[in-house]
Each structure stands twice: as structure tokens, then as C-alpha cells.
Amino acid sequence: MRTRPVFVSGGLRTPFVKSMTTYMDVTSSELMSVTLQKLVQKYKLEGQLLGDVAFGAVMQSASDWNFTREVVQNSGLNPHTPGYNVQRACGTSLETANHMALKISAHQIDIGIAGGVDTNSDLPIMVSKSLSHKLVELNAAKSGMEKAKILASLRFSDLKPQLPAVVEPRTKLSMGEHTEKMVKEWMISRAEQDELAYQSHQKAAKAYDEGFYKDLVFEFKGLNRDGILRADTTIEKLGKLRPAFDKSDKGTLTAGNSTPLTDGSSAVIMTSEDAAKRLNLPLWARFVDCQASAVNYVAGEGLLMAPTIAVSEMLKRNNLSFDDFDYFEIHEAFAGQVLCTLKAWESDDYCKKVLGRSIALGPIDRSKMNVKGGSVAVGHPFGATGARIVASLSKMLHEKGSKGRGLISICTAGGMGVAAILESV
């Protein structure tokens, strides 16, 4: 089957904000729609028929069953442009970018848009199963007497809403609780986590001040930068925060070294070279490869350690080592999770037993990691983070020029990880 190179032409996102704040009255559909509309306008794609569009969200209502297609029809694109939904937890929009890349590479389409959204301010709150069944019965009831009987059978407990729970169904533990187990296993200190979080804020603030995000983040709801970013934070301030998950004196994860619940959306344009020329689109970076992996966290493997495997397998396939990369974008779900991943790659024992390597992958150059800030500083809307990183890394590679290469690593719920390689054009 013929294949061809695939490129990232650009991307846009909303400012990311803490949930239940600025975007409190904005729905998921509206949040994704505004990003796609702005992207279409910026790259002059109004009326264009695209090959496909893929978006996704983790916190998604059943009423959004055809979410992406509805967003596409709000966008200004040719209404014949198709769209579909994807969900791979925190790796959702890196997965959508991979989908578009595979379709373009295989000549199925010439151009597509990938992205994602999440807003915990627009939570899909469900009713109890008991109430759901009684509502169905009530709807089917023929007489007033039948309806009165059903209503009389309702109990107060039936009316309790079922809120989404960000916990693993098989362990009943949150991601933070799982990460506490990981940092204890890998002996990651609170000081190390706070230092990484501090550096993340400093790098992101500097990137904004230097104008790096000016053409990646558009103004929305009066904001033109991420609401979570704290340029004035210090190690001392971070050190005063109490543990958020293990609240004993052994807990080390805090609100400061973990990503908060975040609202936001992001999207990237994926294209062939021919389509880019036809539509006068820039070529920021080449999307080279992508890999998804998983761990058996139920049996005790670290919930967020799957990226170690995904990255290793992808490097083997491409005959690359860490020395071959100029940038490392390691998603900061928690500072501790990043540090566990880095320590695992440096461990001969882990790399032999888990990754099937004769020696350790080795350390990465920290000066090349998350150079424009990471998720701890800018925020983490679950479905939007992948496209946020693809756009930022593509721009960095474009600005660097020829022979640049970047690595993306994203951990996800369910013990999965998604990784990708991008290169300068």
C-alpha cells in the first residue's frame, strides 16, 4: 500500500482554566466549537471540504453522541465534511492526531483536523438506576392511576444524583491515589515533585512573556493565557501545601504538584504536502509515528507507567535513542508521575524486565523537557492535552528549523500510555 509523509500545519486552543470558574456556563460542544471556528478562520478554511475530523472528550454526555459531527456543522467548514468521536482518556487528542495521520498517509484523505475537549463545569450528571427504571415505567404508563402508583413508589434514595467519579472502576482508587503508590515505590521525594512543578510554571510564564503562545492560544471569555498558570509561585509556597490524596505525613502529592481539574479545548490541522500547497498552509512538523501501550495496574503495576512501554517500543521501531531528540514533551498529570517515568527509563532492572531491553534507555536531558511549560502549569483538560502538545511541539520544531526531533509521552487512565514522534520539516 502506498504511503506518504504527514504534516502538522498548525493548531489553536482556548486558554485552559480551572474547572467551575470562567467556563462555568460553557458547554463541551460550545467549547470545542469555538476552537474549531477560530482554527478554520485563522487558516482560511471556510467552505473547504476536509477528509475527516476527529474530536473526543472524557466527560461527555449521552446527548453528545454525535458530538464531533455537530461541532463540524458549527464550524464554517463545508457541511459535507464528516466527523467522528474518539476516547482514549487523557491520550484522546493524541490518538485523534494519529488517526488523521494514518488516514492521510494511506491516501484515504488529504487533510483532516484532530483535537479534543473537556470541561468538568459541564458534567454529565446521571440519575440512579432505580429512578431511571421508574422514569421509563412512568413514560409507558397508560393511566393516571398507574402513574400515581409509580410516583408513590419513589424513595428519597432514588433521587440521589450519580456524579462522574474520576476513579479506576477495578481498584476504586483515584489517579492521584495510584500515583502516591508509584512515588513511594520509586522513592520520589516531595522536594523533587515541587521543584518540577515550579520549573513548569516558570517555563510556561516565560513562554507567554516571549510571545510563544500568541498564535496558539486565542482570547476567550476575557482571557488570553491559562488561568492555572502561576508565574509568582515559589518553592516555599509549594512546600506549604498539604497532601491532597494520602493525607498522612507520608503523602507527597499536593494541589501544587498535580494538575487541577481543567476546562479547555484544542485542535490541530493534519495534512499531506499536496493539500498544504493547495490551501496555502504552512508545514510546521512531520508526524512520524505513534504508539499506545498498557500496563496491568490491577496486578500492581503502576497505573501511569504505560508510557515507559509505549516510548520504548516506538524507539525500537524507529531505531532511535534519547540522544536523537531535541525536545521531550512529557505530560505532567502529576509531577511525581513524570519523575517515576524518568527513573524507570534509567533503571537497568526495569528496562530489562519490563521493556525487554539489554540496558537502560538512560536519562533524558532535563533542559529539553517541557521547555514551554507542562500540564501542571497550563492545565489538563483530559481530551485536549494531546492536541495542545502536538501544536506546541510542532511550532517549536518549526522555529528550530531542519533536523529537529521531538518526543511526546502521555499517560492515561486505565493504565494506558500514548507516545508520538515529530520531526522538523
Secondary structure, 3 states (H helix, E strand, C coil): CCCCCCEEEEEEECCCEECCCCCCCCCHHHHHHHHHHHHHHHCCCCCCCCCEEEECCCCCCHHHCCHHHHHHHCCCCCCCCCCEECCCHHHHHHHHHHHHHHHHHCCCCCEEEEEEEECHHHCCCECCHHHHHHHHHHHHCCCHHHHHHHHHCCCHHHHCCECCCCECCCCCCEHHHHHHHHHHHCCCCHHHHHHHHHHHHHHHHHHHHCCCCCCCECCECCECCCCCCCCCCCHHHHHCCCECCCCCCCCCCECCCECCEEEEEEEEEEECHHHHHHCCCCCCEEEEEEEEEECCHHHCCCCCCHHHHHHHHHHHHHCCCHHHCCEEEECCCEHHHHHHHHHHHCCHHHHHHCCCCCCCCCCCCHHHECCCCCHHHHCECCCCHHHHHHHHHHHHHHHHCCCCEEEEEEEEHHHEEEEEEEEEC
